[in-house]
Amino acid sequence: MGLPSIVPASVFGRNAPSNRINVAAIGTGRISRGHDMPGVWKHDFAQITAVCDVDARRAADGQKLVNEFYTKRDGKPFDGVKVYSDYRELLLNKDIDAVLISTPDHSHAMIGVAAARAGKHIYMQKPASLTIAEGRVMTDVINQTAVKFQIGSQQRSAEQFRYAAELVRNGRIGDLKNVYVGLPGDPPGGNKNEMPVPAGFDYNMWLGSTPDVFYTEERVHPQKDYSRPGWLRCEQFGAGMITGWGSHHIDSAHWGMGMERSGPVEIWCEKVEFNTGGLWDVHGIFRTGARYKNGVLMTVSNEFPNGIKFEGTKGWIFVSRGDYQATSSDPTKPGEQAKKIDASDPKILTSVIGEKEFHFTVSSDHHGNWLEAIRDNKSTIAPVDEAHRSCSACLLHHISMKLKRKLQWNPEKEQFVNDAEATAMLSRAQRKGFEVK
């Protein structure tokens, strides 16, 4: 399938319509409004021309938000944003070059596959998929196209995470032995009472491939505002913080380990508590472990500070987002942890990475890196193969939590070794009409 032709900026000027990347936002909720749409509209060679949401109120709010931004920026009225309720109809629009997929986790792969087959470039919120099986399907489909894919693991565009990984890869702490990943857990709660589906909300489409269960607001998203939605805490739609923040920190850990296109060979769970009593049922406290082919051990727990600690034979490096607090249950409290990067010896952090040493591509703007990849026909910093591997590692930890025992994994074949019970958890039953295939 042919891709849209984008004329070099030197021909018509960088703001010419023929050179502009037309982007549609699929999902206009909290993360889209606060992160993804602003990440695109700040670039003058891209423009958001359409929004789509299964909740009509949110779609209208998204349209208003974008129109108001361009009106203020350009100093004249703007009403050029089209509204869709069905992403499949949006993908038929040949004027759209690229899409933001900022929907709940359980619909990422389904929409991603459809977008790739429609020839649309994709920026997708993490995690890449609900299951390892559908992540593999999406990865294979995208790799058969010329679509530029970026997963929203934006720590790859943060200087401290790139520098920490380069220091580790270049031996500044000796031979890497252990990696400690700190992630928050989620609290219990959630109202279980059945409620009428709000007017203008296509709840059946929202449920997608997952089971048909009754509507209650705290299972989905708030109607009154854009605060944190309840679906993040329901296992039907995701795995909790092990994929929510794990897709950031385990991804960054893999960078430092040189495992961004592989995975562990053994995974286990030391302890876990799944929330009970209310609607929300994802994990709270937990501690899991993994061993990689090179012998490096990874431990992941809510007991550690929110971040990644690389421990080698000659010292350690810790990297994080500073005192950023993910949720009220996050063990990192604002003001407690000011350092974004730290080391056993301060001299490690003044080390210059030599010209002939290992370097990652430098990106300081994650959405910008994606848009530039589209414009200049180059690779993104967080491509689909690595997005799938990071997500898979998170989901392996989750499977170990559910089974509470040691698992053997073949990262090349993406298969458990002689384990039918674990193998059954690589996929989930999918409702007819919403299959990822």
WOGIFEN-V855583 format. One record per helix or strand of 3 or more residues. SS is the DSSP state (A for helix, B for strand). FROM is the first residue (numbers start at 0). LEN is the number of residues. Records with the same first field share a line. If there is no record, write none. Layout:
SS: FROM-LEN ; FROM-LEN
This chain:
A: 8-4 ; 16-3 ; 29-12 ; 55-19 ; 86-4 ; 104-13 ; 131-12 ; 153-4 ; 158-11 ; 202-5 ; 216-3 ; 229-4 ; 240-4 ; 245-12 ; 345-5 ; 365-11 ; 383-20 ; 419-7
B: 20-6 ; 45-7 ; 81-3 ; 97-4 ; 120-4 ; 148-3 ; 175-7 ; 265-9 ; 282-9 ; 296-5 ; 306-6 ; 314-5 ; 340-3 ; 406-4
